[in-house]
Each structure stands twice: as C-alpha cells, then as structure tokens.
C-alpha cells in the first residue's frame, strides 16, 4: 500500500492503535501478576518449609515460634532429607501489616555454612557485587526492588536495628518475593530478632529457657534426596519430629495460588472485557474503513476489476492498516507502561511486564481480527453490482 492511501486511513490507524494499546497494557499487568505467582510457586515447590510451633516475630514461608537446634538436628536425621538450612525471616518493619506477606520488605537470615537446599533456587542471580559468603558479618545482599526503593547500590550502607550493614550485592530482578528481601548472615539476623522482639529479650534475660544462639531460628528450608516424594517426606518429618510445623510443598503451592486467585480472576475478567471491547472496536473500525471506500471499489469493478483482484486489494489495505495501528498501539502501550514503571520504580514497584509472548500475541490477535473483519466487509462489497456500489457510496 502506498503512503498516500495509508494516510487516507489515518483515523482508522489511530482508532486501532488506541484499542490495541489498552489491550496490551492490560495484558502487561496480567503478565506481571502471573510472573509473580509463578515465581512464588516455583520457590515453594523447591523446598519443604519447617517452622517452630507457636507465634513469633518471624514471617513468610519459614516462620513461627522458635525452631531450636535440637529440632533441626532431628529433621536432618529423617530418612530422605538431603539438607537442612536454618533460617531467620523477619519483617523489616514489625509495625507493617502482615497481609500479603510476599510483597513485604523482609529480612532473611541464612546459615551460610549449609548449602541452600531449594532445588529451584540453589542460588539467586546477582546483578552486581557478590553473594553472601561463609564468615560474612554485617553485610547484606538486597533484592532489586528493595535496592531501587531505598536508593542502594553495591558498596552502599544500610542500617538495620541501629547497626550499619554494607551492601555487597544486588540481585537481578526476579519479579517475585526476593525482589523485596534483605539477605544477611543468620548470626546478624538473630541479633536483629532479639532487638525487635521484647518477649524474646525477656525470656533470654530471665534464663527461664536454656537457649543458645543456635536455637534462635524461625524456620528451616529442607531439601530431599533424588527420587523422594517431597510431600511424603514432609509427612514423615511431621510424624517423627515433635514441636514443628511442616508445610507440604503442594499445600503451600495451593495456598499461594488461592491467596492470589481473587486478583488473578479480577485481572483476567478485565482483560476479557477489554479484549471483547477492543476486538469489536478494531473489527468495526476496519469494516467501516472498507465500506467508506465502497464507491471506489464499485468504480473499479465497473472498469473490469475481478472479485479476486478487488479482494486482494481490500485485504492488502486492511492488513497494512491493521499492522500499522497494532504496531503503533504496542509502541504506545510500551512507552506509557515503561514510563509508569520508571516512576513507580523509585518505590521498588513494577506494574507492567511486556513479555515477547504478549507483544507477539497482541500483534497476531489484532491482525487476525483485522483480516476477519476486512474479509466480511469485502464479501459484502463484491456481492453488490458496480452500479449499486457507486450509488451507495455517493
């Protein structure tokens, strides 16, 4: 199609672009939610999460009351267990509501003398600096969103419970919970726990319980040997080790999905509605553009153009117009989405995810709708006699 003809479809291209931009923007929001759920699901299915019974300062997957060193040793002796990593998971700000814990800023203390047993996340990708090492003290590795919201980079300083920490690493953006985590050695996390929890300080000061530093754990991540069923092993741990809460990976996965089901359903509903409205708008715009040129097509048929020639011309124009509008809509959605994310990124947030499958899907869907509506309009046009087409277009 020549640029002259394409300019004649300017308003059609603009209408398609606006409709496609809305669809792609909604799709990008849905992609972001889906990636968050998939990341959390992959994490919980990669380990067995164990916590001490009772309520405590801990939060997240491996959190509860105290999980003493004796319980951790007993877990390690259960047949099928490949490794147990003690952990301390704490809210960065204890006054913050624990609702939607996965999106909170959390401190995760790791026992660096034990390899991380999570099969899907044996290590987290570091974008800059380095990961934590055995023997580290008063250092931290921070998630991408946490670093952005707090203006941190490698070599920066972070204050936790009145103590300075050096940021030695910043993680790649994972689009899930670790983006908002602060990872520290477990010894440092234990000190923070005592500083945050008045009840724990009272218990330690009174000597009412014979506790050592190794007993200050909110939970543990447990790995399994090759060939073991993780759910069966979790039940075995539950039966053989007293005083612990054991989460079956499959149950935790279902809990995660159910907790985000409302938001997912809401976004899917909005997306379907947007697709219906945008799709009908695109189809109507293309069909209307074809009917606007019905007089030109009538003249061409009167001059000897065949139905096949006319159909090729109409479909070619419809394809060019749809591709132009869809491409412009995708670019518009990306510019707006990335601009919003750049603004929200200062608070560590990301609202949109423009994945390749979304962009290709949006373009393909637009082209199919455009061709379908153009085909329908073309069939209507070629059924008219040249005289009737000229009369209707006058």
N, C-alpha and C positions, 0 to 999 in steps of 0.2 A: 504494500500500500504506500502511496506517495504521502509526503508530509502535508501536502495541500488537502488531501482527502482526510487525513488523520486530524488536521486542525478543525475540520468540519464536525468532528465528533468530540470537541473539547469538553463540553458539558457532560457528555456520556462518560468520558475517561475520568473526569473529576468525581462524578457520582459513584463510579465503580471503585475509585481509589478510597473514598471515604468509607464505603461499606466494607471493603477488604481490610482497611486499617483497623476498624472496630473489631472485626473477626480475629485478626492476627493478634491484637492487643489482648483480647480475652483469652485467646489460646496461649499466649505467652505467660499470663498469670496462672492458667491451669498447669502449664508445664512446670512452673516454679513449685507449685504445691505438690505435684506428682513426684518431682525430683526429691523434695524434702521427705515425703513419705517413703519413697524407695530407699533413700539413704538410711533412714532410721530403721526400716525393716531389715535391710542388709546387715546393719550393725547388730540388732538384737538376735538375728538368726546365726550370727557368727560366734556366740559365746553363751554360756549358762551364767546367769546373773544370780548371785547369792548375797543376802543381806542378813544382818543380825535382827533378831526379833525385837519388836517394840518400836517406839518412836524416838527419833533422834534428830540431830541437826542436818543429817545427810539428805540428799535429794537425788532424783534421777533413777537410772536403771539399777544401780547397785547401792542402795541406801536404806537405812533403817536405824535400829539401835546399834549398839556395839557388836562387832564381829571379832571376838578375841582370837589371839594367835593359836590357841588350842583347837578352836573350831576350824581354822584354816588348815592346820596340820591334818586334822581328821578328814577334811574334804580331799586333801591330796592323797590320802590312803585308800579312797574308794576306788575299786577296780574300774578301769576305763578312763580315769581322769588323766589328762596329759600335762596339765599345768594349772596352777592357781596363782593369780596375781592379786594381792591385797590392794585395795583402793580406798581413797577418801574423797567423796564427792560432796561439795558444799555449795550453797548459793553464795554468789559474790556479795549480795546484799540480803541479809536474812529477813529484812522487813518487806521484801518484794513478795507478792503473792506467788504461791507455788502452782497456780493454774497454768496450763500449757508449759510445763517444765522444760520441754525440749527446746523452747525458744528463749529460755532464760540464759543469763550470763552465769556460768558456773565455774567453780574451781575444781579441778580433778587432780588429785594427788596419786601418783603411780609409784609402785615399788619397782624401781629400775633394776633391781637385782634379778627380777623374774621377767622373761620374755613375755610380751603381750600375747595372751592365748587366743584372741579373737581371730578366727580363720579368715574373715573378710577384711579385717583391718589390722594386720600384724604390725603395721606402721602407718602413720599418716603422712601424706606428701607435704614436704616442707618447701615453701616457695622461696624463702630467704633465710639465711643463717643455718642453724643446725637443729637436730632433735635433742631431747634430753639424754644425758649420759649417766651411767652409774657414778656416784660420787659427787654429782652436782648438788649445790645448795644455793638457795636464794636466787635461782634463775627460773625463767618461765618461757614456755612456748605458747603463743596465743593464736587463736583462730582468726581467719581473715576478717570476719565481721567485727569481732572484738577489737582487732587492731585498727580497723577503719573508724569505729565509733569513738575510740579513745586516743586516736592520733598516734599510734605506736608503730615503731619500726625496729628492726634489729639494732641492738645497742641502746634502745630506749630504756626508760626507768618506769617501773610500775610499783605502786605502794599497796600492799595487802596487809590489813590489820596492823598498820603503823610501821611495817617493815619494808624496806626497799628491795625490789627484785629487778634484775637485769633481764631484758627480753633478748634471748639468744636465738629465737627462731619465730617465724611467722608461717602459718600453714597455708597451703593452697586452699582456695575456696571449694568446699565440698558440697555446698547448698543443703546442708543438713546440720544437726545439732552441734558438732565440733566447731563450727564456724564461730560460735559464741563462747567457747571454752577457754579457760586459762589452765594449762598443764604445768604442774610443778612436781618436784620430788615429793614422795609421800611424807618424808620427815617434816618438810615445810608445811604441808597440808595439815598434818597433825597439830602443829603449833597453832595454825590458824583456827582449827576446830576448837581447841582449848580456849583460845582468845574470844571466839564467837559465842561459846556455849557456857552460860553461867552455871547451869546444873552440873555439867561435866567438871568444871573447875571446883565446885563444891565437893563432889564425890572424890576427886583426886586429893584435895586438901584434907578431907576428913579421914582418909585412909580406910573408909568403910569397905572399899573393894580393892583387892590386891591386883592393881593394874600396872602394866608396864607400857612403854611406848609402842611395843609391837601389838598390843591389844587394841589400840586406837584405830580401828578400821570401820568404815561404814558399810563395806561390802567387799566382794571379790569377783573377779572375772575368771571363769573356769573353762578350760578347753578340754576337748575329748580326743581320744585316740582314733586313728583311722579305722573305719568300719563300725564305730559305735553310733548308736542312735542317740542323739543329744537329749531328746525328751525322756527316753528310758533311763539315761544316765542321771538326768535331773531328778527323776523319781527315786532312783537308787540313793542319791545324796540325801534327799528328803527323808528317806527311811532310816538311813544309817547315822546321820549326824543330827544331834539334838540341838535345839535352840537357834535354828536358822530358818530363814525364809528363802525358798528356792523357786526361781521363776523358770517355767518351761519355755524354751525359745519360741515354740509355736503359739503358746498362750500370750506371751508378751507381744508377739507379732500381731495377733488378733486384737489385743488391747490397743496397740498403737494405731492400727487401721480404724478401729471403731471410734477412737477418740478424735480422729480427723475426718470421719465419714461425713459429718454434717457440712463441714467446709468444702469437702470434695464434691458432695452432692449439690450444694448451692452453686459452686463454680461451674459444674457440668450443666446444671439447669440454665444458668445464664448463657453458657456457651451454645447450648442447643437453641435457645431462644434467639441469640444473636445470629446463629447460622441460618435459622429459618427466615428471620427478618432481612439479614444481609443478602442471603441467597435469592429471596424473592425480589429484593430491590435490584440486585445485579441482573437477574433474568429479565425483569420488567424494563430496566434501562436499555439493555441490549436489544430487546424486541422492539421497544419504542423507537430506538435509533434506526432499525431496519425499516419499520413502517413509515418513518419520516421521509425515506427516500423511495417510497413506492412509485412516485411519478417517474423518477429517473429509471427505475427498473422497467416500468411499462414502456417507456420510450425505447429502451434498448431491445426489449422483446419485439417491438414493432419494427425495429431496424434489422431484425433477424437473429438476435441472440437466442441461443438454445437454453432450455431449462438447466442443463448441466453447466453451461458457461455462467449463467446467472447465479446458480447455486455456489459454484466455486468462488465467484466474486464476493457474494454476500458472506460466505463462511470465512473467506480470507480477511475481509474487513472486520468481521466480528472477532476473529482470533487476534488480529493486531490490536483492536480496541481493548479487548479483554486483557491481553498481556500487558498493554501499556498501563491500563488502570490498575490491574493487580500488582504490577511491579511498583507503580507509584504508591499504592496503598501500603505495601510491605515496607518500603523505604520510610514512608510517613510514620507507620507504627513503630519501626525500629528507632527512628530519631526521637519520637516522643517518649518511648519506653526507656531508652538509654539515658535520655535527659533526666527523666524522673528518677531512675536508679542512681544517676550521678549525684542528684540532690539528696536522695534518701540514703545513699552510701555513706554520707558523713555520720549517720547514726547507725551504720553497720547493717542496713537493710537492703534487700534486693527483692523487688516485686515482680520482675519480668524475667523470663528466660526464653530467648529467641533461638531455639534449637533448629538444626538443619531440617529435621523431620517436620517441624511446624511450618517453616518457611516454604519448603517444597510442597507440603500438604495444602497450605493456603493458596499457593500459586496454582497447583493442579486442580483443586476444587473450583477455583474461580474460572479457569479455562474450561472445565467440563460444563459448568453452569452456563457460561457464555456461549459455548458451542451448541448446547442443548436448546437454549432459548433462540439462538440465531437459526438453527435448523427448523424449529417450529415456525418462526416468522417467515422463513424462506418458503416453506411448504404452503403457507397461506398466500404468499405473494405469487408464486408460479401457478397457482390454481386460477388466478384472475386472468381475464383476457387483457391484451395490451390496452384496449380502449377503456376498460373498466379501471385498470390500474392508473391510467392517466387521469381519468375523471375523478377518482378518489383522492389523487394527490394534488389536484388543482385547488 
